[in-house]
Amino acid sequence: MSLSTARMASLFRRLSLFLLLLLPAAFLLSEASDLLIDSPLLSSKVDSKIMMKVDPEGKGNFTSVQEAVDAVPEGNSEWIIIHLKRGVYREKVTIPESKPFIFLRGNGKGKTTIIWNGSAAKEADSSSSATFTVLASNFIAWGVSFKNDAPSGAAGSPFNQSVAVVVGGDKSAFYHCGFYSAHNTLFDYKGRHFYESCYIQGSIDFIYGQAQSLFKSCEIFVVADKRSEILGSITAQNRQYPEQNGGFVFLKGKVYGIGKIYLGRARGEYARVIFAHTYLSKTVKPEGWTNWRFSGNESNLLYAEHECHGPGAVIDERVPWSKQLTSKEAEPYLGIDWIGGKDWLPVY
């Protein structure tokens, strides 16, 4: 073996050893981006010194969720865990603006459920029909299902909205939660919000509002609405001015269900909705988006997709005012920096 060949062989062995040493670190970095965020991890990060237990069978501190919320001090500034034990809580729950830093911890979205049957037909407005309303900032929910089981009505009956959840505080995060209704399921009202590994079900405008939100690895399930031949939309985002930060970003999730639906309808003059790296089933209409009842200029909208896949992701018949983003254009939206999450999320 010549000297130059020997040196090359030695260099190759050193490079191979270096790469082997790097592999564990690279593996950890890749895993961190898809970290399993469970209840024990969140509990450890919020480091709460107070826990209230709610049990519908009377084996906790309270039997109703609202009773536990009412026991949180006004102006609270430290994390308080409200642990909802397995069961069905049939009640209407409101967390007022004056009670921040609540961690609502369930036993899993298939085990812990808050349910009510309000509708716009019985309330002053659609938001008043909500089963669960959170107006406080710094809120976390894990492993809870929120349902509005008001009947949607037969074919041709009035469109009575029945909201499951209103989120109106800043810095709210939902992990492994379920949202169930038909019409206006999730009123994502205002503030910065994060939804991870959640299940959201509905038929018409079932994610709507002005919030700035990231929906990561969420399942969006479409339920056909028989009250009208007009197809529903998943989103009705209501950003009104270019200065507002609002917008909905759906990342690494899937859209599927029964019947046909649009990804979104133009509601606010500067509405912004992006689906990225998302599976779109054939339930998505080929046009993708709709401007039904929109009187503004479509050029102000950002209704876009980026590297989606599935039979509903074919773009041949997309409306001309929707966009397919390049990697550079999509980059600002593809992570928690879009909602400033590094400054407030307990885990990222």
C-alpha positions in Angstrom: 0.0 0.0 0.0 1.4 3.4 -1.0 1.8 6.2 1.6 -0.9 8.3 0.0 -3.3 5.3 0.0 -2.6 4.6 3.6 -3.3 8.2 4.6 -6.5 8.1 2.7 -7.6 4.8 4.5 -6.7 6.4 7.8 -8.7 9.5 7.0 -11.7 7.4 5.9 -11.6 5.5 9.2 -11.5 8.7 11.2 -14.4 10.2 9.2 -16.5 7.0 9.7 -15.9 7.2 13.5 -16.8 10.8 13.6 -20.1 10.2 11.8 -21.0 7.3 14.1 -20.5 9.6 17.1 -22.8 12.2 15.5 -25.6 9.7 14.8 -27.1 9.6 18.4 -27.2 13.4 18.5 -28.8 13.6 15.0 -31.4 11.0 16.1 -32.3 13.0 19.2 -32.7 16.2 17.2 -35.0 14.5 14.8 -37.0 12.9 17.6 -37.3 16.2 19.4 -39.2 17.8 16.6 -41.9 15.1 17.0 -41.7 14.8 20.7 -44.6 12.9 22.3 -46.2 15.5 24.6 -48.1 13.6 27.3 -49.7 14.5 30.6 -46.7 13.7 32.8 -44.4 15.8 30.7 -46.7 18.8 30.7 -47.3 18.5 34.4 -43.5 18.5 35.0 -43.0 21.6 32.9 -45.7 23.8 34.5 -44.4 22.8 37.9 -47.7 23.4 39.7 -47.9 23.4 43.5 -51.7 23.1 43.5 -53.9 20.4 42.1 -57.7 20.2 42.2 -59.4 16.9 41.5 -62.8 16.7 39.8 -64.7 13.4 39.9 -68.3 13.1 38.8 -68.7 10.2 41.3 -67.7 12.4 44.2 -64.2 11.0 44.8 -62.4 14.3 44.3 -62.4 17.9 45.6 -65.3 18.8 43.2 -68.0 17.0 41.2 -68.2 19.7 38.4 -65.6 21.4 36.3 -67.1 24.9 36.8 -66.9 24.4 40.6 -63.2 23.9 40.3 -62.7 26.9 38.0 -64.7 29.0 40.5 -62.3 28.0 43.2 -59.3 29.4 41.3 -58.4 32.8 42.8 -59.0 36.0 40.8 -55.8 37.3 39.2 -54.1 33.9 39.7 -50.4 34.1 38.6 -49.2 30.5 39.3 -50.1 27.3 37.4 -53.0 25.4 38.9 -53.8 21.9 37.7 -57.5 20.9 37.5 -57.5 17.2 37.0 -60.7 15.8 35.5 -61.0 12.2 36.2 -62.6 9.8 33.8 -66.3 10.5 33.1 -68.9 12.7 31.4 -69.4 16.2 32.7 -72.7 17.5 31.4 -72.3 21.2 32.0 -71.5 24.5 30.5 -68.0 25.8 31.6 -66.5 29.3 31.4 -63.0 30.3 32.4 -63.1 34.1 32.7 -60.3 36.4 31.7 -59.4 37.0 35.4 -58.3 33.4 35.9 -55.2 32.6 33.9 -52.6 29.8 34.4 -55.0 26.9 34.5 -54.0 23.5 33.2 -57.1 21.4 32.5 -55.8 17.8 32.6 -58.1 15.0 31.5 -57.6 11.2 31.3 -57.7 11.2 27.5 -60.1 12.5 24.9 -61.9 9.2 24.8 -62.3 9.1 28.6 -63.0 12.6 29.8 -65.7 14.6 28.2 -67.4 18.0 28.8 -70.7 18.2 27.0 -73.6 20.6 26.6 -76.4 21.2 24.1 -76.5 25.0 23.5 -77.5 26.4 20.1 -78.0 29.8 18.6 -81.7 29.1 18.6 -81.7 29.2 22.4 -78.9 31.7 23.1 -78.3 35.4 22.4 -75.7 34.6 19.8 -73.7 31.6 18.5 -70.7 32.1 20.8 -73.1 31.9 23.8 -74.0 28.4 22.8 -70.5 27.1 23.5 -70.1 24.2 25.8 -66.6 25.4 26.9 -65.3 29.0 26.9 -61.8 30.1 27.9 -61.2 33.8 27.9 -58.1 33.7 30.2 -54.6 33.8 28.9 -52.0 31.0 29.7 -54.3 28.1 29.4 -53.5 24.4 28.7 -55.8 21.5 28.1 -54.7 17.9 27.7 -56.8 14.8 27.0 -60.3 16.3 27.1 -63.2 16.1 24.7 -65.5 19.1 24.3 -68.8 18.4 22.7 -72.0 20.2 21.7 -74.7 17.7 21.1 -77.5 20.0 20.1 -79.4 18.5 17.2 -78.5 20.0 13.9 -81.9 19.4 12.4 -83.4 17.7 9.4 -83.0 18.7 5.8 -84.2 22.2 5.1 -84.3 23.2 8.8 -82.7 26.5 10.0 -78.9 26.8 10.5 -78.6 26.9 14.3 -74.9 27.2 15.2 -73.8 25.0 18.1 -70.3 25.9 19.3 -68.3 23.4 21.2 -65.4 25.7 22.3 -64.6 29.4 22.3 -60.9 30.3 22.7 -60.5 34.0 23.4 -57.4 34.3 25.5 -53.8 34.7 24.5 -51.3 31.8 24.8 -53.7 28.8 24.9 -52.6 25.3 24.0 -54.6 22.1 23.5 -53.0 18.7 23.3 -54.7 15.4 22.4 -58.2 17.0 22.8 -61.4 16.4 20.8 -63.8 19.0 19.5 -67.2 17.8 18.4 -70.2 19.6 16.9 -71.7 20.2 13.5 -71.9 23.9 12.8 -69.2 26.3 14.1 -67.5 23.7 16.3 -64.4 25.7 17.3 -64.6 29.5 17.6 -60.9 30.3 17.5 -61.7 33.9 18.5 -58.5 35.8 19.2 -55.0 35.4 20.6 -52.1 33.0 19.9 -53.1 29.3 20.1 -51.6 25.9 19.6 -53.4 22.7 18.9 -51.4 19.4 18.7 -52.7 15.9 18.0 -56.3 17.1 18.3 -59.5 15.8 16.6 -61.8 18.4 15.2 -65.2 17.4 13.7 -67.8 19.5 12.0 -69.6 20.4 8.8 -70.0 24.1 8.2 -67.4 26.8 9.1 -66.3 24.6 11.9 -63.0 26.4 12.6 -63.6 30.1 12.5 -62.4 33.4 14.1 -59.5 35.9 14.1 -56.9 34.0 16.1 -53.3 33.3 15.1 -53.1 29.5 15.4 -51.1 26.5 14.6 -52.8 23.1 14.2 -50.1 20.5 14.3 -50.7 16.8 13.5 -54.5 17.3 13.9 -57.3 15.2 12.4 -60.0 17.2 10.7 -63.1 15.0 10.2 -65.9 16.2 8.0 -69.6 15.3 8.6 -72.0 15.9 5.8 -74.7 18.5 6.6 -78.1 17.6 5.2 -79.8 20.9 5.9 -78.7 22.5 2.6 -77.1 21.6 -0.7 -74.6 24.4 -0.2 -71.3 22.7 0.7 -69.6 23.7 4.0 -66.1 24.8 4.7 -63.6 23.7 7.2 -62.4 27.2 8.0 -63.9 30.7 7.9 -61.0 32.8 9.0 -61.8 36.4 9.8 -58.6 38.5 9.6 -59.9 42.0 8.7 -56.8 44.1 8.2 -53.2 43.5 7.0 -51.8 44.7 10.3 -53.5 41.9 12.2 -51.5 38.7 13.0 -54.4 36.3 12.6 -54.4 33.2 10.5 -54.8 29.4 10.7 -51.9 27.1 9.8 -52.5 23.3 9.5 -49.3 21.3 9.6 -48.8 17.5 9.2 -52.4 16.6 9.8 -55.1 15.0 7.7 -58.5 15.9 6.4 -61.1 13.2 5.8 -64.7 12.3 6.4 -68.1 12.0 4.8 -69.4 14.1 1.9 -67.6 17.0 0.2 -66.2 20.2 1.7 -64.0 23.2 1.0 -60.8 23.9 2.8 -62.0 27.4 3.6 -64.3 30.2 2.6 -63.2 33.8 2.4 -64.7 35.6 5.4 -62.3 38.4 6.5 -61.0 40.9 4.0 -57.4 39.6 4.7 -58.2 36.1 5.7 -55.2 33.7 5.9 -55.3 29.9 5.9 -52.5 27.5 5.0 -52.5 23.7 4.8 -48.9 22.3 4.6 -47.6 18.7 4.5 -51.2 17.6 5.1 -53.1 14.6 3.8 -56.2 15.7 1.9 -58.7 13.0 1.2 -61.3 13.0 -1.7 -63.7 14.7 0.7 -62.0 18.0 -0.3 -63.6 19.6 -3.4 -61.4 19.9 -6.4 -61.8 23.7 -6.3 -60.3 23.7 -2.8 -61.6 27.0 -1.6 -64.8 29.2 -2.0 -65.6 32.9 -1.9 -69.3 32.4 -1.1 -70.8 35.6 0.3 -67.4 37.3 0.1 -67.6 40.9 -1.2 -63.9 41.8 -0.9 -60.9 41.5 -3.2 -59.5 37.9 -3.4 -56.0 39.3 -4.1 -55.9 40.3 -0.4 -56.4 36.7 0.8 -53.8 34.1 1.5 -55.6 30.8 1.0 -52.7 28.5 0.3 -51.3 25.0 0.3 -47.8 23.6 0.5 -46.7 20.1 -0.4 -50.0 18.5 0.6 -50.7 14.9 -0.6 -53.7 12.6 -1.2 -56.5 12.6 -3.7 -57.9 15.9 -2.4 -54.5 17.6 -3.0 -54.7 17.6 -6.8 -54.5 21.3 -7.8 -55.7 21.1 -11.4 -59.1 22.6 -10.6 -58.1 24.9 -7.7 -59.7 28.4 -7.7 -57.4 30.9 -9.4 -57.0 33.1 -6.3 -55.6 30.3 -4.1 -51.9 29.8 -3.9 -49.4 26.9 -3.9 -46.5 28.2 -1.8 -42.8 27.6 -2.5 -40.6 26.3 0.4 -39.3 29.8 0.9 -42.8 31.3 1.0 -44.1 28.6 3.4 -41.1 28.7 5.8 -42.4 31.5 8.1 -45.5 29.4 8.9 -44.1 25.9 9.3 -43.4 25.8 13.1 -44.1 27.3 16.4 -42.2 30.5 15.6 -45.4 31.4 13.6 -47.1 31.9 17.0 -44.1 32.9 19.0 -44.3 29.6 20.8 -40.8 29.4 22.1 -41.8 32.3 24.5 -44.8 30.6 26.0 -45.4 27.0 25.2 -44.3 24.7 28.1 -42.9 22.1 25.6 -41.8 22.6 22.0 
